[in-house]
Amino acid sequence: MTFQDLTRLAALVFISVTLIVIGDTCGKLLGQRGVDPAFIAFSRFFIGALVILPISGIRLHEIKGLLNWRIILRGALIAGGILSILTALKTEPIANVFGAFFIGPVVAYVLAIFLLGERPTLGRSLLLALGFGGVMLVVRPGFDMSPGIGFALLAGTFYGCFLVATRVVANEARPRLLLLSQLVVGSILLAPLGASIPLPEGSAALYLLILGSALGSASGNYLLVVVNRRAEASLIAPLIYTQLISATAVGLWVFGDAPDPVAMLGLILILLSGTGSLWLRWRSA
């Protein structure tokens, strides 16, 4: 892959993760308006499923495959992750939430070694240790750690498990079908909780934020599916760390939330970890 190809790939991934950040920003704004995170999560999955269904190209014989327990488990993991991160965003700055959320790649790396038999490398292990150190600077674990940051860590843990589950089922369904499956499973699992929660007094702005939350997340994830068809997942994964740039910029612009110096150092270390992983992958290629 040439430097020009890598630059184009990085731009597409950055657009994808920025759309996801925009969706989460709408979710945070909804939380500030009194909308329960469970309803935000349910509406995101339900509207996303309605949007993706017409372009999924699903066939009758593929429906049975969606009942595979591993595909259902994968959908449950991402549903838990989305519900957790929306709960965290209700009280915490968006950049700090995403900083804690990036415990996910560390969880995925460890699980892949023990469950999938992947062989660890020294360079990747050191870079993930650097990223983990960055997460700890953002989180600063202790008795005074806020519940919101705890939910962000839980979201990252769910996401790390989701990444491993995705590797397991990657050859069992088409990418668009996997995306549709997680949206449908999330909608079903969250419906008893999310659909039963009454909305605050409605307004045009409220419904626009609900649509923005769902469409931002759905379009960002769909673009990531498209990108994954053009390049290997191991090359794309480090580029996901650019989400921290979007999250910090949006948090400062929309909410006026500037990370404190310690949290900013942690975010920089996490970004360096992702950049280093990308450099190692590019050099080996």
C-alpha positions as CSV (number, residue, x, y, z in Angstrom):
1,M,0.0,0.0,0.0
2,T,1.4,3.4,-1.0
3,F,1.5,6.4,1.2
4,Q,-1.3,8.0,-1.0
5,D,-3.5,4.9,-0.5
6,L,-2.8,5.0,3.3
7,T,-3.7,8.7,3.4
8,R,-7.0,8.1,1.5
9,L,-7.8,5.2,3.8
10,A,-7.0,7.3,6.9
11,A,-9.3,10.0,5.6
12,L,-12.2,7.6,5.2
13,V,-11.8,6.1,8.6
14,F,-11.6,9.6,10.1
15,I,-14.9,10.5,8.5
16,S,-16.4,7.3,9.7
17,V,-15.4,7.8,13.4
18,T,-16.3,11.5,13.2
19,L,-19.8,10.5,12.2
20,I,-20.0,8.1,15.1
21,V,-18.8,10.9,17.5
22,I,-21.5,13.2,16.0
23,G,-24.1,10.5,16.8
24,D,-22.8,10.2,20.4
25,T,-22.8,14.0,20.7
26,C,-26.5,14.0,19.8
27,G,-26.9,11.3,22.4
28,K,-25.2,13.4,25.0
29,L,-27.4,16.4,24.1
30,L,-30.5,14.2,24.5
31,G,-29.3,13.0,27.9
32,Q,-29.0,16.7,28.9
33,R,-32.6,17.2,27.9
34,G,-33.7,14.4,30.2
35,V,-34.0,11.5,27.7
36,D,-33.1,8.2,29.3
37,P,-30.0,6.5,27.8
38,A,-32.0,3.3,27.4
39,F,-34.4,5.0,25.0
40,I,-31.5,6.7,23.1
41,A,-29.8,3.3,22.7
42,F,-33.0,1.6,21.6
43,S,-33.9,4.3,19.1
44,R,-30.4,4.2,17.7
45,F,-30.6,0.5,17.0
46,F,-34.2,0.6,15.8
47,I,-33.8,3.5,13.3
48,G,-30.4,2.2,12.2
49,A,-32.0,-1.2,11.4
50,L,-34.7,0.5,9.3
51,V,-32.1,2.4,7.4
52,I,-29.7,-0.5,6.8
53,L,-32.4,-3.1,5.9
54,P,-33.2,-1.8,2.4
55,I,-29.5,-1.8,1.4
56,S,-28.5,-5.0,3.2
57,G,-29.4,-7.2,0.3
58,I,-30.6,-9.9,2.7
59,R,-32.0,-13.1,1.2
60,L,-34.4,-15.6,2.7
61,H,-31.8,-18.3,3.1
62,E,-29.6,-15.9,5.1
63,I,-32.2,-15.3,7.8
64,K,-31.6,-18.7,9.4
65,G,-27.9,-17.8,9.7
66,L,-28.7,-14.8,11.8
67,L,-30.1,-17.1,14.5
68,N,-26.5,-18.4,15.1
69,W,-25.9,-17.9,18.8
70,R,-22.5,-16.4,18.2
71,I,-24.0,-13.7,16.0
72,I,-26.7,-13.0,18.6
73,L,-24.0,-12.8,21.3
74,R,-22.1,-10.3,19.1
75,G,-25.2,-8.2,18.8
76,A,-25.8,-8.3,22.6
77,L,-22.2,-7.2,23.3
78,I,-22.5,-4.1,21.1
79,A,-25.9,-3.3,22.6
80,G,-24.4,-3.4,26.1
81,G,-21.5,-1.2,24.9
82,I,-23.8,1.4,23.3
83,L,-26.1,1.5,26.4
84,S,-23.0,1.9,28.7
85,I,-21.3,4.6,26.7
86,L,-24.6,6.7,26.4
87,T,-25.0,6.3,30.2
88,A,-21.4,7.6,30.6
89,L,-21.9,10.5,28.2
90,K,-24.8,11.7,30.3
91,T,-22.5,13.0,33.1
92,E,-18.9,12.9,31.7
93,P,-17.0,15.0,29.1
94,I,-17.1,13.3,25.7
95,A,-13.3,13.2,25.3
96,N,-12.8,11.5,28.7
97,V,-15.5,9.0,27.8
98,F,-13.8,8.0,24.6
99,G,-10.4,8.0,26.4
100,A,-11.7,5.4,28.9
101,F,-13.5,3.6,26.1
102,F,-10.2,2.8,24.4
103,I,-9.6,0.1,27.0
104,G,-11.4,-2.0,24.3
105,P,-8.4,-2.7,22.1
106,V,-6.4,-3.9,25.1
107,V,-9.3,-6.2,26.1
108,A,-9.6,-7.5,22.5
109,Y,-5.8,-8.1,22.3
110,V,-5.7,-10.2,25.5
111,L,-8.9,-12.2,24.6
112,A,-7.5,-12.9,21.1
113,I,-4.4,-14.4,22.6
114,F,-6.3,-16.7,25.0
115,L,-9.4,-17.5,23.0
116,L,-8.2,-17.3,19.4
117,G,-4.7,-18.5,19.8
118,E,-3.1,-15.3,18.3
119,R,0.6,-14.9,19.0
120,P,1.5,-11.6,20.7
121,T,4.3,-9.5,19.4
122,L,6.7,-7.4,21.5
123,G,6.1,-4.1,19.6
124,R,2.3,-4.4,19.7
125,S,2.3,-5.4,23.3
126,L,4.5,-2.4,24.2
127,L,2.2,0.0,22.3
128,L,-0.9,-1.4,23.9
129,A,0.8,-1.0,27.3
130,L,1.4,2.7,26.3
131,G,-2.3,3.0,25.4
132,F,-3.4,1.3,28.6
133,G,-1.2,3.8,30.5
134,G,-3.0,6.6,28.7
135,V,-6.4,5.2,29.6
136,M,-5.4,5.1,33.3
137,L,-4.4,8.7,33.2
138,V,-7.8,9.6,31.8
139,V,-9.6,7.3,34.2
140,R,-7.4,7.8,37.3
141,P,-8.9,4.8,39.1
142,G,-9.6,5.1,42.8
143,F,-12.4,5.6,45.3
144,D,-13.2,9.0,43.8
145,M,-13.7,7.7,40.3
146,S,-17.1,8.7,39.0
147,P,-19.7,6.2,38.0
148,G,-19.8,7.7,34.5
149,I,-16.1,6.8,33.9
150,G,-17.0,3.3,35.2
151,F,-19.7,3.0,32.5
152,A,-17.2,4.2,29.9
153,L,-14.8,1.4,30.9
154,L,-17.6,-1.1,30.8
155,A,-18.5,0.2,27.3
156,G,-14.9,-0.4,26.2
157,T,-14.9,-3.8,27.7
158,F,-18.0,-4.7,25.9
159,Y,-16.5,-3.3,22.7
160,G,-13.3,-5.3,23.1
161,C,-15.4,-8.5,23.4
162,F,-17.4,-7.4,20.4
163,L,-14.2,-7.1,18.3
164,V,-13.2,-10.6,19.2
165,A,-16.7,-11.9,18.5
166,T,-16.6,-10.2,15.1
167,R,-13.4,-12.1,14.2
168,V,-15.1,-15.3,15.1
169,V,-18.1,-14.8,12.9
170,A,-16.4,-12.8,10.1
171,N,-16.7,-15.6,7.6
172,E,-20.2,-16.6,8.5
173,A,-22.1,-13.7,7.0
174,R,-21.5,-10.7,4.7
175,P,-20.4,-7.5,6.3
176,R,-23.7,-5.6,5.6
177,L,-25.6,-8.6,7.0
178,L,-23.4,-8.6,10.2
179,L,-24.2,-4.9,10.6
180,L,-27.9,-5.5,10.1
181,S,-27.8,-8.4,12.6
182,Q,-26.3,-6.3,15.4
183,L,-28.9,-3.6,14.8
184,V,-31.8,-6.0,14.9
185,V,-30.4,-7.9,18.0
186,G,-29.8,-4.6,19.8
187,S,-33.3,-3.4,18.9
188,I,-34.9,-6.6,20.3
189,L,-32.9,-6.7,23.5
190,L,-33.3,-3.0,24.3
191,A,-37.0,-2.8,23.3
192,P,-38.5,-3.9,26.7
193,L,-36.5,-1.2,28.5
194,G,-36.2,1.6,25.9
195,A,-39.6,1.5,24.3
196,S,-41.3,1.6,27.7
197,I,-39.7,4.9,28.8
198,P,-41.8,8.0,28.1
199,L,-40.1,10.8,26.2
200,P,-39.9,14.3,27.7
201,E,-42.2,16.9,26.1
202,G,-41.5,16.7,22.4
203,S,-40.1,19.3,20.1
204,A,-38.7,19.4,16.6
205,A,-35.2,19.8,18.1
206,L,-35.7,16.7,20.2
207,Y,-36.7,14.5,17.3
208,L,-33.9,15.9,15.2
209,L,-31.4,14.9,17.9
210,I,-32.9,11.4,18.0
211,L,-32.5,11.1,14.3
212,G,-29.0,12.5,14.5
213,S,-28.0,10.1,17.1
214,A,-29.2,7.1,15.1
215,L,-28.1,8.2,11.6
216,G,-24.7,9.5,12.7
217,S,-23.9,6.1,14.3
218,A,-25.5,4.0,11.5
219,S,-23.7,5.9,8.7
220,G,-20.4,5.9,10.5
221,N,-20.5,2.2,11.1
222,Y,-21.7,1.5,7.6
223,L,-18.8,3.5,6.1
224,L,-16.5,1.4,8.3
225,V,-18.0,-1.8,6.8
226,V,-17.2,-0.3,3.3
227,V,-13.7,0.6,4.4
228,N,-13.1,-2.9,5.8
229,R,-13.8,-4.3,2.3
230,R,-10.9,-2.2,0.9
231,A,-8.2,-3.0,3.5
232,E,-7.3,-5.5,6.2
233,A,-8.8,-5.0,9.7
234,S,-5.4,-4.9,11.3
235,L,-4.5,-1.9,9.2
236,I,-7.8,-0.1,9.9
237,A,-7.9,-0.8,13.7
238,P,-5.1,1.7,14.7
239,L,-6.8,4.4,12.6
240,I,-9.9,4.2,14.9
241,Y,-7.8,6.1,17.5
242,T,-8.3,9.2,15.4
243,Q,-11.7,9.2,17.0
244,L,-10.1,10.9,20.0
245,I,-9.3,14.0,17.8
246,S,-13.0,14.3,16.8
247,A,-14.2,13.7,20.4
248,T,-11.9,16.3,21.9
249,A,-12.7,18.9,19.2
250,V,-16.5,18.3,19.4
251,G,-16.4,18.3,23.2
252,L,-14.6,21.6,23.3
253,W,-16.8,23.2,20.5
254,V,-20.3,22.0,21.6
255,F,-19.9,21.6,25.4
256,G,-16.9,23.7,26.2
257,D,-15.3,20.7,27.9
258,A,-11.5,20.9,27.7
259,P,-9.6,17.9,29.2
260,D,-7.4,18.8,32.2
261,P,-3.6,18.4,31.6
262,V,-3.5,14.9,33.0
263,A,-6.4,13.7,30.9
264,M,-4.9,15.4,27.9
265,L,-1.6,13.6,28.4
266,G,-3.5,10.4,28.6
267,L,-5.4,11.1,25.3
268,I,-2.1,11.9,23.6
269,L,-0.5,8.6,24.8
270,I,-3.6,6.7,23.5
271,L,-3.3,8.4,20.1
272,L,0.5,7.7,20.0
273,S,-0.3,4.0,20.7
274,G,-2.6,3.9,17.7
275,T,-0.2,5.8,15.5
276,G,2.6,3.4,16.5
277,S,0.5,0.4,15.8
278,L,-0.3,1.8,12.4
279,W,3.4,2.4,11.7
280,L,4.3,-1.2,12.7
281,R,1.6,-2.6,10.5
282,W,2.6,-0.5,7.5
283,R,6.3,-1.4,7.9
284,S,5.5,-5.1,8.1
285,A,3.4,-4.8,5.0
